[in-house]
Amino acid sequence: MSRSGNVGHYDIVIIGSGMVGATLACALAETSLSVAIVDALAQPPSWPEDAPVDLRVSAITPAAERVFRRLGAWPGMAQRGVSPFREMFVWDALGGGDIHFDSADHAAPYLGHIIENRVVQAALVDCLLAAGQVELISPVCVQALTFNDDSRARITLDDGVVLHGRLVVAADGGRSRIRQLTGIGVRGWSYGQRAIVAVVETSLSHQETAWQCFHPQGPLAFLPLRDGRCSIVWTTTPEEAERLLNMEAELFCHYLAEAAEGRLGEIVAVGERASFPLQLQQASHYVEEGLALIGDAAHTIHPLAGQGANLGIIDAAVLAEVIISACADGCDWASREQLRRYERWRQGDVLRMMAMMEGFKRLFADVPAPIAWLRSAGLDFGNRCQPVKRALVAHQLGQSTDLPPLAVRAADLMI
Ligand SMILES: Cc1cc2nc3c(=O)[nH]c(=O)nc-3n(C[C@H](O)[C@H](O)[C@H](O)COP(=O)(O)OP(=O)(O)OC[C@H]3O[C@@H](n4cnc5c(N)ncnc54)[C@H](O)[C@@H]3O)c2cc1C
């Protein structure tokens, strides 16, 4: 790394230190490569000790947890607060079918953890600062990006600083500026839905269970928090979301309890409410010479299975693995040829997940009564059929996919 005045030279410049970009930076911190990471927001994120639980939380899978543990970031998350969920209960509001998953049936202590996004990000940035190998540049936005004839990138920041890098990694989210500046197109569509998020208090215990009810307008999820409350993600039409966001808290609680069919009793209190538009989006390609897209910059999916951040964290672990092994083999790790290994490794998994989410969304849409009946029968069958349940839980636990070394179970590493 070399930085003099307004110009810096690095091997790798990562744009975006959200959960995904910060994971990649941590994974590269121990290499001999010089790395800079840039974010528009001040880093590390800080918030007062008595701040309420953030509205943005993620269900983090055991595979992503293993990545965080191996990078040394998990203790920082655990100390700030993580909420395990041991069971999952999913039901169909129209047909009445349901399916129940219990970690104990699969010899696992839990199915995952609910963690505030800012907690994940802060713990990763702490690790970066402690390692002292990665330069963290914030708060500043990328303004321009060009590639020289020798394929080195020239990144101009809005404070006038210019960074040069052999590889630029776009980890700057669904509306990626880097993707726009490099002219990489996206395929996809808006779901025509919004997700309302809030933290609520319920009269019945959540029992460390993630609850999800499918309505024709979209799914409603209650994610258990360690203080006994739940973080909700309520997907519905934009018009209905607008109405629910603007109504009195008491009335909102009433409608929410009704939508949850009373499974968690009354909704006693609700905090601040916000909503996000939902879209399915996939970049036409994830890599070019000297450029890679990871996380939401490469793909965004429906939050119904809580997989967007998890996919991005595995992207980061795979890209780090590809770069590190190309370095070890003496190859040009920033060449398109080497980066294609990352693209090939990840695109299949992402497309499978997108297809699954799309299938779920359509299956639970407003369908004729016979299909709703079949759907519920299917859920009930799945609930009784152990092989189906085992396959679904194995996926949730990260036992069944083609994982990079940072994410595989210790037992699988030894094989
Ligand atoms: C309602 C909802 C619920 C969800 N629940 C889950 C869940 O339970 N589990 C799960 O796995 N996923 C979930 N997701 C998806 C998850 O939130 C995203 O996939 C994840 O946040 C993507 O992380 P990222 O780091 O790729 O992007 P982001 O989190 O968007 O981070 C991008 C970073 O880049 C920075 N940046 C942007 N532009 C610039 C620029 N020009 N210059 C410099 N910096 C820039 C930003 O400041 C930010 O820090 C959910 C999504 C929604 C909407």
The ligand as a Gaussian input file, in Angstrom:
#p B3LYP/6-31G(d) Opt

LIG

0 1
 C      -36.728000      -6.178000       5.014000
 C      -35.495000      -6.958000       4.744000
 C      -35.179000      -8.037000       5.556000
 C      -34.018000      -8.809000       5.309000
 N      -33.740000      -9.881000       6.112000
 C      -32.655000     -10.625000       5.850000
 C      -32.343000     -11.765000       6.663000
 O      -33.061000     -12.086000       7.624000
 N      -31.228000     -12.514000       6.361000
 C      -30.444000     -12.188000       5.290000
 O      -29.456000     -12.913000       5.047000
 N      -30.705000     -11.116000       4.505000
 C      -31.781000     -10.337000       4.761000
 N      -32.051000      -9.243000       3.971000
 C      -31.105000      -8.885000       2.879000
 C      -29.876000      -8.138000       3.445000
 O      -30.285000      -7.029000       4.219000
 C      -28.980000      -7.670000       2.309000
 O      -28.762000      -8.761000       1.429000
 C      -27.627000      -7.193000       2.850000
 O      -27.788000      -6.083000       3.700000
 C      -26.691000      -6.810000       1.702000
 O      -25.455000      -6.420000       2.253000
 P      -24.374000      -5.658000       1.342000
 O      -23.186000      -5.445000       2.241000
 O      -24.204000      -6.367000       0.045000
 O      -25.049000      -4.266000       0.965000
 P      -25.482000      -3.058000       1.912000
 O      -25.916000      -3.543000       3.240000
 O      -26.458000      -2.256000       1.111000
 O      -24.123000      -2.219000       2.125000
 C      -23.607000      -1.406000       1.105000
 C      -22.558000      -0.455000       1.716000
 O      -21.984000       0.321000       0.651000
 C      -21.931000       1.680000       1.019000
 N      -22.034000       2.462000      -0.239000
 C      -23.077000       2.497000      -1.095000
 N      -22.784000       3.299000      -2.146000
 C      -21.537000       3.788000      -1.930000
 C      -20.682000       4.687000      -2.657000
 N      -21.045000       5.242000      -3.833000
 N      -19.461000       4.995000      -2.130000
 C      -19.063000       4.438000      -0.944000
 N      -19.833000       3.577000      -0.236000
 C      -21.051000       3.262000      -0.714000
 C      -23.120000       1.876000       1.950000
 O      -22.914000       2.981000       2.838000
 C      -23.165000       0.529000       2.700000
 O      -22.402000       0.546000       3.884000
 C      -33.184000      -8.476000       4.204000
 C      -33.502000      -7.389000       3.376000
 C      -34.640000      -6.639000       3.641000
 C      -34.979000      -5.469000       2.735000

